[in-house]
Each structure stands twice: as C-alpha cells, then as structure tokens.
C-alpha cells in the first residue's frame, strides 16, 4: 500500500511568516465553501464581507506583492527606483516644450501648472493598466495554489500609491524652491484628493481585472480609451479652459463636467498652483460615485473569482 504523499512546507512571504501547507488548485478547492453549497447562494452583503476579510487577512501577502512589484520596476535599469522621481519630471518637460515652446502657450509658471496635473494622471494611468493585467499575469500561480484573487488588483493599486508618493518629491521641490510664491497651506489637502482618486482607481482596476480574464481585448482597448481620456481631461489645459472650449455644446458640455478628472485634476491644481480650496462639491460627488463603483466591482469580482482558474 502506497502511503499518502505529504505536502512539503513552504517558507516565505506567501506563508505570512508561518509554515503552511499549500493545496493544489482543483475546481472544488478553488471555490469557497458557501459557493459549493447547492442550498446557499452568497448574497451581496456576504460577498462584501468576504472581500473585506480577504484584504485584511492577507495583509502580509499584499505587502509582499507590492514590494515585489516595486523591485521589478526598478530592476535592470541604471537609475533603478530613481526613475520614480525622474520619470514624471521628463514627462513634464515634454509637455512644457510642446505646449510652451512650440504652441507658445502663455501661462505663468507653466512647468508647475503642468506637473501638478501630470503627476496624478500618470498615477491613474499606470495603476489602471497594471490593475487590469494583475490577474491574468498571475495565471500560473492561480492554477497552483488557492488564495483570494482580490489581493492582486488591490496590490497593484497600492503599488501605484508608492510611485505617486515618490512623485511628490519633485512636485514639492518645484513648489518650494522654484515657485515659492505659489506655496500655500492648501497643499495639505493633497492626501484628501489622492484618497478620492485611490478609491476611484481601485474600483476601475478591480472591475476591469475581472472582466479581462474572460475578454482579453479589454486590456488593449483600455490603453486607447485612457489615451483619449487624457486629452479630454484638464491636464494640458485648465478646467476653465476646457469648459470654455466646449461652451454650451449639448453633448460635450455635460460630458466634461461628468469626467471624474475634471474635478480631480482641477482640485490638485487648485491646491498646488492656484492656492485655492479643492472642488469640494465635485470631490464629494466623485467619492460617492467611486464607492458605488468599488462595491459593484467587488461584487462582480467575487462572483467571477471561482471560475478564474478554469478560464486561465
């Protein structure tokens, strides 16, 4: 009689500092218990509660994924993680040359005007793209062991927060050393505005990462839509400029106001460049919208999660 094979203990970040036995993924082990019950169908409240538990109980796993992602992005480059500071500066320089020199845009302190909008936009751009692909690129891991897949888009968005935080270094350097006349106490509200963007980006990344498992075209389509979104947002122009351009157009005018980045980038530029309070009304409305989007995204993600291993 052949003795049962014993699972070998695995040490490392996946074990949260403890020795765990990993199970091979099967159709049954991949699916949580209450999904396998024929008499119990998890409701929205149960799914949300499970999602919160997934995030809280896998904190060390999330930290490991974030650290691994940051290390990967800085690997095989001469400057390493210094690129987190240099990259937004180079992007700002490109737009300053294009808009200020070639198109001769006459805006006072134009580099700061551009940078305070480019930085949060770059955060959303990179975070969303990484979040959409976060589940698909871990296909081999998903097929081998069971873990809550919700940590993958969450870790991707948290990793983007670290990049954004490093981007604040050149922003404050510009503000305090080059344009000190623009510095006001309103910059202290940057974390508040960033928190709203975090919730919005998390909702978008979570929803599209789940759908991207079944429709891989979403990842390709998102790149083009985000690029179009960039030109429809007040990055190179102010929110007032865009409102003036569209005027009272029956279709474009409402779309501009409904654009989340009309309020987000406008708020960032208010506190950094204009020395004014954020667009509180727009931020409150966007916060409610982002929370609704996040709840919907989590519900869809948790409903589809049991089938990820089969599809991948």
Secondary structure in CASP SS format (residue, H / E / C, confidence):
PFRMAT SS
TARGET T0000
AUTHOR 0000-0000-0000
METHOD secondary structure of the structure
MODEL  1
X C 1.00
X C 1.00
X C 1.00
X C 1.00
X C 1.00
X C 1.00
X C 1.00
X C 1.00
X C 1.00
X E 1.00
X C 1.00
X C 1.00
X H 1.00
X H 1.00
X H 1.00
X C 1.00
X C 1.00
X C 1.00
X C 1.00
X E 1.00
X C 1.00
X C 1.00
X C 1.00
X C 1.00
X C 1.00
X C 1.00
X C 1.00
X C 1.00
X C 1.00
X C 1.00
X C 1.00
X C 1.00
X H 1.00
X H 1.00
X H 1.00
X H 1.00
X C 1.00
X C 1.00
X C 1.00
X C 1.00
X C 1.00
X C 1.00
X C 1.00
X H 1.00
X H 1.00
X H 1.00
X H 1.00
X H 1.00
X H 1.00
X H 1.00
X H 1.00
X H 1.00
X H 1.00
X H 1.00
X H 1.00
X H 1.00
X H 1.00
X C 1.00
X H 1.00
X H 1.00
X H 1.00
X H 1.00
X H 1.00
X H 1.00
X H 1.00
X H 1.00
X H 1.00
X H 1.00
X H 1.00
X H 1.00
X H 1.00
X H 1.00
X H 1.00
X H 1.00
X C 1.00
X C 1.00
X C 1.00
X C 1.00
X C 1.00
X H 1.00
X H 1.00
X H 1.00
X H 1.00
X H 1.00
X H 1.00
X H 1.00
X H 1.00
X H 1.00
X H 1.00
X H 1.00
X H 1.00
X H 1.00
X H 1.00
X H 1.00
X H 1.00
X H 1.00
X H 1.00
X H 1.00
X H 1.00
X H 1.00
X H 1.00
X H 1.00
X C 1.00
X C 1.00
X C 1.00
X C 1.00
X C 1.00
X C 1.00
X C 1.00
X H 1.00
X H 1.00
X H 1.00
X H 1.00
X H 1.00
X H 1.00
X H 1.00
X H 1.00
X H 1.00
X H 1.00
X H 1.00
X H 1.00
X H 1.00
X H 1.00
X H 1.00
X H 1.00
X H 1.00
X H 1.00
X H 1.00
X H 1.00
X H 1.00
X H 1.00
X H 1.00
X H 1.00
X C 1.00
X C 1.00
X H 1.00
X H 1.00
X H 1.00
X H 1.00
X H 1.00
X H 1.00
X H 1.00
X H 1.00
X H 1.00
X C 1.00
X C 1.00
X C 1.00
X C 1.00
X C 1.00
X H 1.00
X H 1.00
X H 1.00
X H 1.00
X H 1.00
X H 1.00
X H 1.00
X H 1.00
X H 1.00
X H 1.00
X H 1.00
X H 1.00
X H 1.00
X H 1.00
X H 1.00
X H 1.00
X H 1.00
X H 1.00
X H 1.00
X H 1.00
X H 1.00
X H 1.00
X H 1.00
X H 1.00
X H 1.00
X H 1.00
X H 1.00
X H 1.00
X H 1.00
X C 1.00
X H 1.00
X H 1.00
X H 1.00
X C 1.00
X C 1.00
X H 1.00
X H 1.00
X H 1.00
X H 1.00
X H 1.00
X H 1.00
X H 1.00
X H 1.00
X H 1.00
X H 1.00
X H 1.00
X H 1.00
X H 1.00
X H 1.00
X H 1.00
X H 1.00
X H 1.00
X H 1.00
X H 1.00
X H 1.00
X H 1.00
X H 1.00
X H 1.00
X H 1.00
X H 1.00
X H 1.00
X H 1.00
X H 1.00
X H 1.00
X H 1.00
X C 1.00
X C 1.00
X H 1.00
X H 1.00
X H 1.00
X H 1.00
X H 1.00
X H 1.00
X H 1.00
X H 1.00
X H 1.00
X H 1.00
X H 1.00
X H 1.00
X H 1.00
X H 1.00
X H 1.00
X C 1.00
X C 1.00
X C 1.00
X C 1.00
X C 1.00
X C 1.00
X C 1.00
X H 1.00
X H 1.00
X H 1.00
X H 1.00
X H 1.00
X H 1.00
X H 1.00
X H 1.00
X C 1.00
X C 1.00
X C 1.00
X C 1.00
X C 1.00
X H 1.00
X H 1.00
X H 1.00
X H 1.00
X H 1.00
X H 1.00
X H 1.00
X C 1.00
X H 1.00
X H 1.00
X H 1.00
X H 1.00
X H 1.00
X H 1.00
X H 1.00
X H 1.00
X H 1.00
X H 1.00
X H 1.00
X H 1.00
X H 1.00
X H 1.00
X H 1.00
X C 1.00
X C 1.00
X C 1.00
X C 1.00
X C 1.00
X H 1.00
X H 1.00
X H 1.00
X H 1.00
X H 1.00
X H 1.00
X H 1.00
X H 1.00
X H 1.00
X H 1.00
X H 1.00
X H 1.00
X H 1.00
X H 1.00
X H 1.00
X H 1.00
X H 1.00
X H 1.00
X H 1.00
X H 1.00
X H 1.00
X H 1.00
X H 1.00
X H 1.00
X H 1.00
X H 1.00
X C 1.00
X C 1.00
X H 1.00
X H 1.00
X H 1.00
X H 1.00
X C 1.00
END
